[in-house]
Amino acid sequence: MVATKEIRLTSGPSRSDLLRAASDENIHAVFGTPIGLIEVQISGVEKIGDGPDFALRGRLRSSSLKGAVVTGSYNSAAQIGRHAFKAVNEGGP
């Protein structure tokens, strides 16, 4: 069974740090959330329009959901956004 959780991002990397994390698998992006910091290994990032908005994907590298697939949106100017996490539940069908 796949569970999806969404979390609001309250802080995060600058545009250059986000793009650096996307281009180097050894660098992880750190985002602030209402429940603490999370670390994400970015595997892809796509610019949305002409502004500071990005769509991104990757894997969670911290917390109890470590390894979960992450997709989301992020505004690098305001350093806010949303991530959705998809993880396989243990014990599910």
N, C-alpha and C positions, 0 to 999 in steps of 0.2 A: 504494500500500500504506500502511495506517495502522499506526503503531507506538505502543504505549502504554507509558509509563514511569511508575513510581510513586516518590515520594520522601517521606521523613519530614521533617516540619517540627519544628525544635528551638526556634524562637522566632518571634515575630511581633507584629502590632499588638494594641493593647488593643481591647476591644469597640467603644468610641467611634471609634477610628481606623479599624477595619474597616468600620463602618457609614458613616463619612464617605467612605472610598474607594469604597464601593458606590454612593453617591449622587452622586459627582462623577467623571466620566471623566478629569479632569485630575489626579486624585490616585491614585497607585498604592500598593498595600500591599506592604511589604517583609517577607519571611519568611526566617528562618535555616534552613539545611539542613546536613547533615553535610559537604557539599562547598562551602558558601559561601552568600551571600545571593542570593535571587531576587526579582524585582519582578513583581507581577501586577496587571493592570488588571482590577478586579472588575466583572463585569457583572450579577451577581445573588448575593444572599445570602438564606438562609432559616434561621430559627431552628429548632432541633431540640429539642422538649420545652420544659421550664421552666428548664433550666440554661443554662450558658454555651456550649453547643455550636451550631455553625452548619454548614450545607452551603453551599458556594459554588461559583461558576463564573466564568470569565473567560478572559483571554489572557495568556500569559507575555510580559513586556516586556523581559526580559534573558536572557542566556546564548545558547548555540548553538541552543536550541530556541525562540528568539523568535518569537512569533506562534502558538505551539502553544495549543490549547484546554486549559484547566485545569478540572478538577472536583475537589472534595475536601471534607474535613471539617476543622474547626478548633475547638479549645476555647479561647475567649478568656480564660478565667481562668488556665489552665495554660500558655497560649500554645504549644500543641503540636497536631499533627495530621498529615494525610497529603494529598498532592496527586497526582493522576494527570494526566499530560500526554499529549495525543493530537496527533501531528504527522504530516503526510504525508511519507513517505520519498522523497527524490529518487532517481530511477532505478528505482522500484518499479512494479508493474503499475498 
